[in-house]
Amino acid sequence: MLRVLGRANSINVQKVMWCCAELELEVERVDIGGPFGGNREPEYLEKNPNGLVPTLEDGDFVLWESHSIVRYLAGTYGADPWFPADGRRRALDSQWMDWVLSALHPPMTAIYWALVRTPPEDRDAEALGAARDKVAALLAILDARLAATAYVTGDQPSMADIALGGYPYRWYTLPLERPALKNLEAWYGRLKERPAYRDNVMLPLT
Ligand SMILES: N[C@@H](CCC(=O)N[C@@H](CS)C(=O)NCC(=O)O)C(=O)O
């Protein structure tokens, strides 16, 4: 059976758990990181020297980096279109997955920390505003892409949607001023119809 090491409220753990649910894989999740600790213990660092979550165990195979794990699960246990058979669509999936890590995740995390984990009196309003503007500009890029297809790279969901889908939940749930992005909102609406998304991603923001 697969084991995912990492707390359920981590967006990166959620990607992996949502992927397992969509692929109907049997998986055990272990609370590690955040208030649960354990991620700086030698036993954990041997598996994931970054001391971060998630880490996947598939028998004696160990893998970290959430998007690598999603690619591995979709490629090993999934079928087209979760792991697109077409090489070009698969490359586009990879492009958007990399874009999340390099562009979208850092300012979204800054917003999350400011609004969820920082008391109001300690918030840096200027930094929060800058991160909000950055995320709005990035989501406009995604919105333009979603004008062409129902999901990120096609008309059926794929691994790119799994890497990206947790961000609109945070964007539309946190108290923020948001520009209207109708394709993004429609896509988020489609994700919310998926039980695997609701069960693994739409969790309390803590
Ligand atoms: N790029 C890594 C980032 C992993 C990461 O930053 N994980 C955070 C949670 S989202 C973490 O482990 N924080 C420390 C903790 O939970 O104690 C991935 O996608 O897996």
The ligand as an ORCA input file, in Angstrom:
! r2SCAN-3c Opt
* xyz 0 1
  N       8.525     21.879     -3.459
  C       8.147     21.052     -2.333
  C       7.789     21.974     -1.188
  C       7.451     21.214      0.077
  C       7.066     22.167      1.212
  O       7.481     23.332      1.249
  N       6.292     21.627      2.149
  C       5.865     22.424      3.302
  C       4.367     22.259      3.511
  S       3.426     22.834      2.132
  C       6.559     21.904      4.559
  O       7.014     20.775      4.591
  N       6.647     22.737      5.601
  C       7.228     22.334      6.847
  C       6.268     21.625      7.747
  O       5.148     21.272      7.353
  O       6.657     21.410      8.913
  C       6.991     20.132     -2.748
  O       6.220     20.547     -3.630
  O       6.857     19.018     -2.218
*
